[in-house]
Amino acid sequence: MYAVRIGADDSPRHLHWGPVLDAEELQALPDAASPAASSFEADAAPDELAPQTGARFGPAGLQVRFADGTRGAQWHFAGHRVEGGELRLRLVDRRYPLAAELCYRVRPDSDVIERWTELTHTGTEYPGPVAVDDPITVDGPTAVDGPITVDRLDSASWTAPALPDYRLSHLVGGWNSEFQLYRDRLPVAETVLTSRRGLTSHHANPWLALDDGTAGEDDGEVWSTALAWSGSWRVTVHRDPVGRTTWTGGFGHEGLCWTLGPGETLRTPVFAGLYTRGGFGAASRAWHTYIRAHVLPFPDRDRPVLYNSWEATGFHVDHPGQLHLARLAARVGAELFVVDDGWFGARTSDRAGLGDWTPRPSAFPDGLRPLADEVHGLGMDFGLWVEPEMVNRDSDLFRAHPDWVVHTPARDATELRNQLMLNFARPEVQAWVLRTLDGLVRDNAVDWLKWDANRVVTEAGWPGHPDPDRLWIDHTRAVYRIMDRLRADHPGLRIEACAGGGGRVDLGILARTDQAWTSDNTDAVDRIGIQHGFSQVFPAQTMAAWVTDSPNVTTGRATPLRFRFHVAMAGALGLGGDLTHWSEEELDEAARLVARYKEIRPLVQHGRQHRLSGPGGVTGMHYASEDGAEHAVLAWRPTTRFGHPPTALALPALDPEARYLDLDEGTTHSGAVLARHGIDPALPEGDYASSLIRLRRTA
């Protein structure tokens, strides 16, 4: 339940977020208009979006400047509207041509609350000054039609209830080490989580969770939020000395500003929030259910077992080599073959060719269509890697349109991975990209695009544009529009999000893609931690997980094929090794393991996920069907320790009143024993041990 009250100053104030209360209990909550303890303290009632005026000294989610230099908004509450599951609170400034709608949306099958803000310059429609009891009288605005500068517009502010203590959970990392879960006591301070890179980033993710420091995987109250945005973002968590904890977040980072002209509206992305009881596991499952039901475009589709050629060939891509790999991929059970980087233009290294999206004649003398037809003939879908937001200086596109790149004329351009970034905010660039990708998909019977982005924004500029900081918003929105249009024009097309690994994974990009490339690091041991963090908010069907070569190309670690498969089976399974170097025995084992994955795929991709942790360094994932009848358990032990013998792995999600059949061993177990004492995962001896257990409820 989420409750809001309109304060004495007409500003929406937070009242309650937590368990359901009846009307009498709501009325008994502390009055939102209670005075501050002294003239030095902030207003006692937390805002739904703090407007930078009044006795407010925390982070302001709305920061505006009018043409005469006045800052901040002072609201008159102009009413509300309810339509279906959506509530809108209408606010107008008392003296300036500014209006806002704070928007809330709930759905009958979820406890997730979606919130966003719409800010409008009312221009000549300004209703005139509102009568207020104020000793300072102002007759009206000095510049009704002047521009309004928006220095900050967050989607929403959230407030946690009074708790004995606060603990913050969030995701940190870097390239090759994304989604590392960090959980620690929240300091009495302002804690800023942000990306200034123009992408969601590898280093942080716009999801966080708060609890009182005692919640566990299966018990405790958790308040969590996630921002649906794939560009720069910022979330500021403020724990003040008197015990109040709030956070405010939205698109853009500090130092940016946007201009609103008369009649213009700026709408923020959704900042979704969720309250759960049942610990971090229950919170994750609620997010997974919400994402499947209300974010993913086609949640009921099985994610195919794909093969990607990158680690096998690098830039040495040609028709015969790709066809040979495709035949091997089909042999082991792949359902999709993806040609990665190196198939186009003058692309024989990362120094040339980006932007020239035509097949390299020396590699594909008859174009890509013959390869696509042969892949389809092998029973697989055909996919291509693209990086449409980027360009090399050494490309026909850059030579023809050097002004299309993001740049500041008086500054040297920073090249990252030897490439520059196209300004998708420019309409002519959007039109070219859409036309190019549309033709690529149509002419080559492409079923799958892996959309990559291997650099971030630097020297951000838009020469000649009156509002250049709009680049930070409009580029991301253009990516969304192009993806949406491609999918609308090609209904069977699937898109995989990628940004040098997991640099762009959030609810915004997942609303128009099928899955995300989790990390360029495919080392199975490292992936256990990466996938654990990913699972805090994102469901397994969106998590691309590959089996690659041993020793691993990133870490040099050698691991058994079985272990690599069992770790990758926890998500959308893929293969990315050089199959031409795999032995006959390895290819046969891979085919058996792919077949095993397909048996449990409905549970992994569409079931309820439970994270497991046992003694002796054993961790795992338990997937259960919605009706609780079918179960799959993946268990991993990267290392062994002397004096720590293997022990049973408890499965607390099982029904203690039921009995379960082990489908592989043929033995029947008590649900109470499995839930409380556990099951023997039958791990092999030594390091890098793993197992897969399938259970079926029999009574």
C-alpha positions, 0 to 999 in steps of 0.5 A: 500500500502506498499513501500520499497526502496533500500538505498545508502548502499544497505540496504532495507529501509522503504518508505511507509505503508498506503493509496494507492499512485500513482507513482508521489506521491511515488516519492514525498516522502522524500528521504530514503538516507537523512543524519542524523541531526548530527554525534550522530543521527541514520540514517534517513531512517528506515530499513526493518530489521536493521543489527547491523552495521552503524549509527543504534542505535535502536533495531537490528532485525538481530544480528550475530557473525562470527567465527573471532568475527566480528559482524553484516552484511553489505549488498550488494543488489543482486537483487529481485524476484517476483513470484505471490504475493511474493517478495523476496529481495536478500542480501549478506554480502560484506565480509562474507558467509552470505545471507538473503532474506527479503520476502513479500507476499500479497494476492488479497483479503486482505490488510494483508502483510506477511513478514519473513526472510530467513538467509543462511550460504553460506559456500564454495559458498561464492562469495568473497568480494564485491568491495566497496568504503571503505578506509579500505580494506578487502580481504575476510573472515578469516573463510569461512566455520566457524559457524555463530552465530545468536543472533537475527533473527527477521521476520521483522521490521515495521515503522509507519508514522509520526503522531502527537502522538502514542498510543499502543494497546496490550493484557496482562493478566495471567492465568484465565485473558487472553486477557485484552486489554491495550491501552495507549500512547506510551512512548518515549522509547523502549517498549518490549512485550515478552514471555520467557516461550516457549509458546505464554503465558497468559501474553502477545500476539504477536499482537499489534496496533498503532494509533495516539491516536484518533482512535475509534471503527469505525473511524481512521487509525490503523497499526497492526501486528501479529506474527505467532509463538507459542513459545517464542517471542519478539517484541520491539517498539521504539519511538525515540525523533525525532518522528520516531516509529518502531517495530521489532519482531520475535521468541525467547527471549533475551539471546538465540543464534543459530548456522548456519553451511555451507549450513544451512538456518534459516527461521523465522515465518511470522510477518503479518501487516495490515493498515486499516481505519475505526477504531479498528473495521475495523482492527479486521474484516480485521484480521478475514477475513484474518485468515479465508481465509489464516490461518485456515485449514477448515474455512467453517466448523461449530464449533460444540456445544461441551460438556467437562466433566472436571468441572463435573468429574475432575479426577474421570473419568470412563465409566459409569459416562462419558456415563451418562454425554454424554446422558445428553449432547445429550439431550441438543443438544451437537454435540461433547462429549469430555472426559477430563483429567483423562482417562489414565494411573495411572491418578487419580490426577495431580501427575501421569500418564502423558505420558502413553496414554492408557486407565486406566483399572479400569475406562475403562476395555474394553478400550475407543472404547465402549464409543466412539461407544456409543457417536457416537450412540447418534449422537455426535462426540467423543473427547479426552483431551491429553497433549502430550508435558508433562510427570509426574515423576510417569509414565512408560514413564519417568521411561523408558526415563528420558533423554527425558525431557527438562533438564540441568543436573547440575540444579534441574528440576522445576516441574510445576503442578507436571510435566516435559516437553518432548523435542519435538526437539529430533527426537525419541520423535517426532516419539514416540508422533506421533505413540502414537497419531496416534494409539489413534485416529485410534483405538478409532475412535477419532474425536477431540483432545483437545491438552493441555500444562499445563506448560512452559519451565524452565531449558532449556537444551539439553544435548549433542546437539551442538546447545542446544538453538535450542530447543526453535525453534525446539520444537514448530516446532515439535508441528506443524509438529505432528499436521499437520501430524495427520490431514493429516493422519486423514482428519476428525480429528479436534484439539482444542489448549489449554495451561492451558486456552489461553496460546497458541493462535496465528496465528501459532497454529491456522494454524493447529487447529480449535479453541482455549480454550480461558481461564480456567475462564468460569465466564460469567462476566469475559469472556466479557472482555476476549472475547473483547480482543480476538476479536481484532485479532481472529475471533469468530469461533476460540474462545471456550466459555463454559457455566458452573455451577453457582456459577462459580468454579473460582469466586464463582459468581452466574449468570442466565443460560440465561446470561451465554449462551448469553455470550458464544454464542459470540464464539464457544459455548460449555458446561462444567457444571455438567449436573447431578446436573442441574434441569429438568427446567435448562436442558430444558432451556439449550436445547432451548438456544442451539437451538437458538445458532444453528440458529445464528451460521452461523452469529457468526462463519462466519459473520462480527463482530461488537463490541458494547458499549452503555450507562449504562454499556451495551455492546454486539456483532453484527454479520452480514452476508456477504450480510448484509441481516441477523443480530444477536445482543447479548447484556449484562449488568452485573450490574445496577446502580441507575439513569442509566435506560436502553437505546437503543443500536446503531447498526452503521453497519446497512444500514441507507437506509434499513428496518429491521424485528425483527424476534422474535418480528415481528416489522419492524425498520428503518435502520437509526433509528437503526444505529443512535439511536439504538434498545431497547435490552429489557434487564430483570431487575436487574444484569446479564441481557442479550438478543439476537435480530435477524434482517432481512433486508426487503427493 
